[in-house]
Amino acid sequence: MEIWPDDDVILFDGVCIFCSRWVRFVAKRDIGKRFRFTAIQSEYGARLARTFGIDPADPDTNAVIHGGEVFMKSDAALTVLSLLPGWGWVRALFAMPKPLRDAVYSLVARNRYRIFGKYDACFVPDADLRARVIE
């Protein structure tokens, strides 16, 4: 697998309301501004997705690059949360079997548009968050 040159980048579905709320949730708690974000619908995001085997036209996971590694599905969510101030306790959830964690993640991912809705276009972040978005 190709090594990605950027680190602490979160790839997300920019038209998914749930995914966009996830980005805002992380950005609000990431007081050190460690993470940057890219929508899978952007040129950069689509290239990143294809590199890691995610179909940009039908994404089934978000991903995060941290420490030179790519994490997907529940590993991505738990990795991001565990790096936020005050959220280190989340590391304990890695003890749950990965197949179980990923099954729950995939259930939500498959139904995210039906449950949470979908934007007509990628959400537009506020000025502060925009500075952390890679397009």
C-alpha positions as protocol buffer text, in pm:
chain_id: "A"
residue {
  index: 1
  type: MET
  ca { x: 0 y: 0 z: 0 }
}
residue {
  index: 2
  type: GLU
  ca { x: 123 y: 348 z: -87 }
}
residue {
  index: 3
  type: ILE
  ca { x: 240 y: 572 z: 196 }
}
residue {
  index: 4
  type: TRP
  ca { x: 42 y: 896 z: 205 }
}
residue {
  index: 5
  type: PRO
  ca { x: 256 y: 1209 z: 255 }
}
residue {
  index: 6
  type: ASP
  ca { x: 10 y: 1391 z: 482 }
}
residue {
  index: 7
  type: ASP
  ca { x: -69 y: 1292 z: 839 }
}
residue {
  index: 8
  type: ASP
  ca { x: -371 y: 1339 z: 1065 }
}
residue {
  index: 9
  type: VAL
  ca { x: -607 y: 1379 z: 771 }
}
residue {
  index: 10
  type: ILE
  ca { x: -968 y: 1266 z: 806 }
}
residue {
  index: 11
  type: LEU
  ca { x: -1144 y: 1158 z: 488 }
}
residue {
  index: 12
  type: PHE
  ca { x: -1523 y: 1189 z: 509 }
}
residue {
  index: 13
  type: ASP
  ca { x: -1836 y: 1186 z: 294 }
}
residue {
  index: 14
  type: GLY
  ca { x: -1906 y: 1557 z: 243 }
}
residue {
  index: 15
  type: VAL
  ca { x: -2273 y: 1514 z: 146 }
}
residue {
  index: 16
  type: CYS
  ca { x: -2354 y: 1292 z: 445 }
}
residue {
  index: 17
  type: ILE
  ca { x: -2512 y: 1498 z: 724 }
}
residue {
  index: 18
  type: PHE
  ca { x: -2392 y: 1253 z: 992 }
}
residue {
  index: 19
  type: CYS
  ca { x: -2037 y: 1258 z: 853 }
}
residue {
  index: 20
  type: SER
  ca { x: -2031 y: 1638 z: 836 }
}
residue {
  index: 21
  type: ARG
  ca { x: -2148 y: 1655 z: 1197 }
}
residue {
  index: 22
  type: TRP
  ca { x: -1866 y: 1414 z: 1286 }
}
residue {
  index: 23
  type: VAL
  ca { x: -1617 y: 1658 z: 1132 }
}
residue {
  index: 24
  type: ARG
  ca { x: -1763 y: 1949 z: 1330 }
}
residue {
  index: 25
  type: PHE
  ca { x: -1761 y: 1736 z: 1647 }
}
residue {
  index: 26
  type: VAL
  ca { x: -1393 y: 1653 z: 1601 }
}
residue {
  index: 27
  type: ALA
  ca { x: -1292 y: 2007 z: 1500 }
}
residue {
  index: 28
  type: LYS
  ca { x: -1462 y: 2159 z: 1806 }
}
residue {
  index: 29
  type: ARG
  ca { x: -1278 y: 1925 z: 2046 }
}
residue {
  index: 30
  type: ASP
  ca { x: -944 y: 1925 z: 1861 }
}
residue {
  index: 31
  type: ILE
  ca { x: -812 y: 2230 z: 2043 }
}
residue {
  index: 32
  type: GLY
  ca { x: -458 y: 2169 z: 1914 }
}
residue {
  index: 33
  type: LYS
  ca { x: -590 y: 2168 z: 1555 }
}
residue {
  index: 34
  type: ARG
  ca { x: -409 y: 1842 z: 1488 }
}
residue {
  index: 35
  type: PHE
  ca { x: -659 y: 1710 z: 1234 }
}
residue {
  index: 36
  type: ARG
  ca { x: -731 y: 1832 z: 884 }
}
residue {
  index: 37
  type: PHE
  ca { x: -1029 y: 1722 z: 682 }
}
residue {
  index: 38
  type: THR
  ca { x: -1103 y: 1633 z: 322 }
}
residue {
  index: 39
  type: ALA
  ca { x: -1435 y: 1543 z: 164 }
}
residue {
  index: 40
  type: ILE
  ca { x: -1428 y: 1237 z: -56 }
}
residue {
  index: 41
  type: GLN
  ca { x: -1602 y: 1452 z: -320 }
}
residue {
  index: 42
  type: SER
  ca { x: -1299 y: 1683 z: -348 }
}
residue {
  index: 43
  type: GLU
  ca { x: -1015 y: 1611 z: -590 }
}
residue {
  index: 44
  type: TYR
  ca { x: -773 y: 1546 z: -304 }
}
residue {
  index: 45
  type: GLY
  ca { x: -1025 y: 1335 z: -113 }
}
residue {
  index: 46
  type: ALA
  ca { x: -1112 y: 1121 z: -416 }
}
residue {
  index: 47
  type: ARG
  ca { x: -743 y: 1059 z: -485 }
}
residue {
  index: 48
  type: LEU
  ca { x: -688 y: 965 z: -121 }
}
residue {
  index: 49
  type: ALA
  ca { x: -990 y: 734 z: -126 }
}
residue {
  index: 50
  type: ARG
  ca { x: -879 y: 552 z: -441 }
}
residue {
  index: 51
  type: THR
  ca { x: -530 y: 507 z: -297 }
}
residue {
  index: 52
  type: PHE
  ca { x: -676 y: 320 z: 0 }
}
residue {
  index: 53
  type: GLY
  ca { x: -934 y: 119 z: -194 }
}
residue {
  index: 54
  type: ILE
  ca { x: -1241 y: 327 z: -114 }
}
residue {
  index: 55
  type: ASP
  ca { x: -1483 y: 394 z: -402 }
}
residue {
  index: 56
  type: PRO
  ca { x: -1533 y: 773 z: -411 }
}
residue {
  index: 57
  type: ALA
  ca { x: -1870 y: 724 z: -582 }
}
residue {
  index: 58
  type: ASP
  ca { x: -1996 y: 490 z: -308 }
}
residue {
  index: 59
  type: PRO
  ca { x: -1791 y: 533 z: 10 }
}
residue {
  index: 60
  type: ASP
  ca { x: -1857 y: 276 z: 280 }
}
residue {
  index: 61
  type: THR
  ca { x: -1615 y: 415 z: 537 }
}
residue {
  index: 62
  type: ASN
  ca { x: -1440 y: 723 z: 655 }
}
residue {
  index: 63
  type: ALA
  ca { x: -1067 y: 700 z: 700 }
}
residue {
  index: 64
  type: VAL
  ca { x: -794 y: 872 z: 895 }
}
residue {
  index: 65
  type: ILE
  ca { x: -425 y: 880 z: 829 }
}
residue {
  index: 66
  type: HIS
  ca { x: -232 y: 888 z: 1154 }
}
residue {
  index: 67
  type: GLY
  ca { x: 130 y: 803 z: 1218 }
}
residue {
  index: 68
  type: GLY
  ca { x: 179 y: 708 z: 854 }
}
residue {
  index: 69
  type: GLU
  ca { x: -96 y: 445 z: 868 }
}
residue {
  index: 70
  type: VAL
  ca { x: -448 y: 450 z: 731 }
}
residue {
  index: 71
  type: PHE
  ca { x: -730 y: 347 z: 963 }
}
residue {
  index: 72
  type: MET
  ca { x: -1080 y: 271 z: 837 }
}
residue {
  index: 73
  type: LYS
  ca { x: -1423 y: 196 z: 978 }
}
residue {
  index: 74
  type: SER
  ca { x: -1432 y: 160 z: 1357 }
}
residue {
  index: 75
  type: ASP
  ca { x: -1052 y: 184 z: 1380 }
}
residue {
  index: 76
  type: ALA
  ca { x: -1069 y: 528 z: 1217 }
}
residue {
  index: 77
  type: ALA
  ca { x: -1339 y: 658 z: 1450 }
}
residue {
  index: 78
  type: LEU
  ca { x: -1173 y: 521 z: 1764 }
}
residue {
  index: 79
  type: THR
  ca { x: -828 y: 645 z: 1659 }
}
residue {
  index: 80
  type: VAL
  ca { x: -958 y: 998 z: 1607 }
}
residue {
  index: 81
  type: LEU
  ca { x: -1159 y: 1003 z: 1929 }
}
residue {
  index: 82
  type: SER
  ca { x: -872 y: 860 z: 2134 }
}
residue {
  index: 83
  type: LEU
  ca { x: -647 y: 1147 z: 2019 }
}
residue {
  index: 84
  type: LEU
  ca { x: -886 y: 1421 z: 2130 }
}
residue {
  index: 85
  type: PRO
  ca { x: -830 y: 1585 z: 2469 }
}
residue {
  index: 86
  type: GLY
  ca { x: -1037 y: 1411 z: 2735 }
}
residue {
  index: 87
  type: TRP
  ca { x: -1130 y: 1120 z: 2509 }
}
residue {
  index: 88
  type: GLY
  ca { x: -837 y: 885 z: 2580 }
}
residue {
  index: 89
  type: TRP
  ca { x: -1076 y: 645 z: 2756 }
}
residue {
  index: 90
  type: VAL
  ca { x: -1203 y: 547 z: 2409 }
}
residue {
  index: 91
  type: ARG
  ca { x: -887 y: 335 z: 2364 }
}
residue {
  index: 92
  type: ALA
  ca { x: -1056 y: 75 z: 2587 }
}
residue {
  index: 93
  type: LEU
  ca { x: -1306 y: 13 z: 2305 }
}
residue {
  index: 94
  type: PHE
  ca { x: -1023 y: -130 z: 2093 }
}
residue {
  index: 95
  type: ALA
  ca { x: -1051 y: -435 z: 2323 }
}
residue {
  index: 96
  type: MET
  ca { x: -1386 y: -519 z: 2160 }
}
residue {
  index: 97
  type: PRO
  ca { x: -1345 y: -762 z: 1870 }
}
residue {
  index: 98
  type: LYS
  ca { x: -1283 y: -572 z: 1547 }
}
residue {
  index: 99
  type: PRO
  ca { x: -1541 y: -775 z: 1349 }
}
residue {
  index: 100
  type: LEU
  ca { x: -1809 y: -671 z: 1600 }
}
residue {
  index: 101
  type: ARG
  ca { x: -1700 y: -305 z: 1599 }
}
residue {
  index: 102
  type: ASP
  ca { x: -1689 y: -298 z: 1219 }
}
residue {
  index: 103
  type: ALA
  ca { x: -2028 y: -468 z: 1188 }
}
residue {
  index: 104
  type: VAL
  ca { x: -2188 y: -191 z: 1395 }
}
residue {
  index: 105
  type: TYR
  ca { x: -1995 y: 73 z: 1200 }
}
residue {
  index: 106
  type: SER
  ca { x: -2102 y: -77 z: 866 }
}
residue {
  index: 107
  type: LEU
  ca { x: -2467 y: -94 z: 972 }
}
residue {
  index: 108
  type: VAL
  ca { x: -2467 y: 279 z: 1046 }
}
residue {
  index: 109
  type: ALA
  ca { x: -2261 y: 358 z: 732 }
}
residue {
  index: 110
  type: ARG
  ca { x: -2499 y: 167 z: 503 }
}
residue {
  index: 111
  type: ASN
  ca { x: -2801 y: 349 z: 644 }
}
residue {
  index: 112
  type: ARG
  ca { x: -2652 y: 694 z: 709 }
}
residue {
  index: 113
  type: TYR
  ca { x: -2841 y: 878 z: 435 }
}
residue {
  index: 114
  type: ARG
  ca { x: -3174 y: 719 z: 529 }
}
residue {
  index: 115
  type: ILE
  ca { x: -3130 y: 783 z: 902 }
}
residue {
  index: 116
  type: PHE
  ca { x: -2953 y: 1121 z: 904 }
}
residue {
  index: 117
  type: GLY
  ca { x: -3015 y: 1263 z: 556 }
}
residue {
  index: 118
  type: LYS
  ca { x: -2796 y: 1392 z: 279 }
}
residue {
  index: 119
  type: TYR
  ca { x: -2693 y: 1735 z: 154 }
}
residue {
  index: 120
  type: ASP
  ca { x: -2737 y: 1822 z: -214 }
}
residue {
  index: 121
  type: ALA
  ca { x: -2372 y: 1935 z: -218 }
}
residue {
  index: 122
  type: CYS
  ca { x: -2078 y: 1917 z: 22 }
}
residue {
  index: 123
  type: PHE
  ca { x: -2139 y: 2111 z: 340 }
}
residue {
  index: 124
  type: VAL
  ca { x: -1965 y: 2448 z: 361 }
}
residue {
  index: 125
  type: PRO
  ca { x: -1759 y: 2484 z: 679 }
}
residue {
  index: 126
  type: ASP
  ca { x: -1726 y: 2809 z: 868 }
}
residue {
  index: 127
  type: ALA
  ca { x: -1410 y: 3017 z: 820 }
}
residue {
  index: 128
  type: ASP
  ca { x: -1222 y: 2858 z: 1110 }
}
residue {
  index: 129
  type: LEU
  ca { x: -1290 y: 2504 z: 992 }
}
residue {
  index: 130
  type: ARG
  ca { x: -1234 y: 2596 z: 625 }
}
residue {
  index: 131
  type: ALA
  ca { x: -869 y: 2668 z: 707 }
}
residue {
  index: 132
  type: ARG
  ca { x: -832 y: 2299 z: 803 }
}
residue {
  index: 133
  type: VAL
  ca { x: -1001 y: 2155 z: 494 }
}
residue {
  index: 134
  type: ILE
  ca { x: -789 y: 2013 z: 212 }
}
residue {
  index: 135
  type: GLU
  ca { x: -954 y: 2024 z: -128 }
}
